[in-house]
């Protein structure tokens, strides 16, 4: 730096000018009201508690159906169209429930 004393004097003069010409701050009531009016609205929750509970119920039911039908198919040894359809519907239910919860959360970010 060229001259620290000159820079410090300039800084002090600028600070004193700013202090002397600064407007008086408004009262707290006005400030609070105006500040709150400028804040963005609250964002609603992306997923509600009831949706999360429903998700876990659907997920538990679909996983239990898949496990039950898989055990039944393995123990009987025959692969029927009915068993395959039930097994696939359980998997589709689990995937759809997961997407139903995860897509809104991913859109948020």
Buried (B, 14 or more C-beta within 10 A) or exposed (E): EEEEEEEEEEEEEEEEEEEEEEEEEEEEEEEEEEEEEEEEEEEEEBBEEEBEEBBEEBBEBBBEBBEEBEEBBEEEEEEEEEBEEBBEBBBEBBEEBBEBBEEEEEEEE
